[in-house]
Amino acid sequence: MSQTVAEQPLQDNDSESTDRTLVAESIRYRKRAQNAEHKVEDLSGQLNEAHQRIAQLSEDVEGLTLDRKLASKLTAAGATDLEAATLIARARMAGHAESDIDACVKQLQVDKEYLFAGVKPVVTSRPTAGVKDRIAPGKTMLERAATKAAKSGTRTDLQEYLKLRRGLV
């Protein structure tokens, strides 16, 4: 019996030390698991932020692509003020599909024709001829030329008068 009693305390000490090591290991494992869970939460948060950023950037790229297509269509249509035409077209296209670009440009040409080249010029009257001299019906051609040269005083009228006079004299 003495052996069994002597062995008993040794077994108790071994079981206590193994229990302590098991508890220490479980504490370490728990800390590692908690650290891993925190890392997973951090990484999932970063992944969500990256997805949001990607979505925002893709929206920006789609907007820039739409602006480029709109600008090229407006330029082809002959827009003189590209900025104003683009702003008006973007406001009209808000919420519509890209397929409406052509229809929007055509409607813009109809509604805001002053934004496009080839605007029809305003019709104005041409300058009228100067006041014609009233010459009495009974005067001869030489007398008319002399009167005209005396009134206007220009060299061309004087030369015409002199030519007529040379021919008649």
Stockholm file with secondary structure:
# STOCKHOLM 1.0

chainA/1-169         MSQTVAEQPLQDNDSESTDRTLVAESIRYRKRAQNAEHKVEDLSGQLNEAHQRIAQLSEDVEGLTLDRKLASKLTAAGATDLEAATLIARARMAGHAESDIDACVKQLQVDKEYLFAGVKPVVTSRPTAGVKDRIAPGKTMLERAATKAAKSGTRTDLQEYLKLRRGLV
#=GR chainA/1-169 SS CHHHHHHHHHHHHHHHHHHHHHHHHHHHHHHHHHHHHHHHHHHHHHHHHHHHHHHHHHHHHHHHHHHHHHHHHHHHHTBSSHHHHHHHHHHHTTTCCGGGHHHHHHHHHHHTGGGBSCCCCCCCCCCCCCCCCCCCTTCCHHHHHHHHHHHHCCHHHHHHHHHHHHHHC
#=GC SS_cons         CHHHHHHHHHHHHHHHHHHHHHHHHHHHHHHHHHHHHHHHHHHHHHHHHHHHHHHHHHHHHHHHHHHHHHHHHHHHHTBSSHHHHHHHHHHHTTTCCGGGHHHHHHHHHHHTGGGBSCCCCCCCCCCCCCCCCCCCTTCCHHHHHHHHHHHHCCHHHHHHHHHHHHHHC
//
